[in-house]
């Protein structure tokens, strides 16, 4: 499955004629993170799952420059998750 919907295995690049709208791109990155993170978690790699989601969150945080009000809350939530003890381990 290609969550980017561009006929390629990765996100749209300069060669793509019609890049997706930003919300579609955000959804695609989240879908890709879930495709990688969920199997990692289900396979017992809880830290690996966290790293996939945290990396995606950091990438999206840098991408969302216009939404400054939500940025602070998003950042503080990410930081809180990074230090939370996983009860499943």
N, C-alpha and C positions, 0 to 999 in steps of 0.2 A: 504494500500500500504506500502510495506517495502522498503525504499530507500537504505537500506544497502545490499540487494541482497544476504543475507546469510541464509534465512529461519527463522530468528529470528526477534524479535521486536526491537532489538537494534543493536548498532555497533558491529563489530566482536570482539571477545574476544579470550582468550588463547585456548578455546576449539575448535575454528574453524580451520579446516585443511588448507584452502587456503585463508588467509586474502586478501582483495582487495588491489590493487595497491594504493599508496597514492593519485593520482589524483581522482581515483574513490571514495575513502573515503571522500575527500574534497567535491566532488560533492554530495555525500550522506548527509553529514552534512548540506550543503547549502539547499538541497531539503527538509530536515526535518525542518530546520529553516523557510523556506517559508511555509510549511504545517501548522506550528503553528503561524507564524507571520502574514501572509496575512489575515486569518480569524479574528485574534485579531484586526488588523487595520480596516478591513471592518466592524467589530462590534463596532467600535468607541473607542477601547482601543489602542490609538496611542502610549501611553507610553509603554504599554505591548509589542506591536509590536517592538518598538525600543529596549527594553530590550532583547527580543529574538535574534534580529539581532546583537546587540552589544555583547551579551554573545558569540554568535557563532563566531563573528569576533575576539574577544579576544582569544577564544580557538584556532581558526585557526592561529592567529598570533603567538601563542606559539608553534604551530605545525610546522611552516615553518621556521626552523632554517637556512636552507641553502640559503634562498633567502633574504639575508641581504639588498640588494639594494632596493627592494620593500617594505621592512619592515618599514622603516622610513616614507615613503609616506602613507602606509596603516595606521600606527599608528596616524599620524597627521590628516588624514581624519577622522578616528574614533573619535578622540578628538574634532575635529571641529563639527562633527555631534552631539556630546553629549551636546553641549551648544547652538546649533541652535534652535531658537524658531519655534515650529510647527505652521504653518499658518492655519492648518486645525482645530485647537482646538478652 
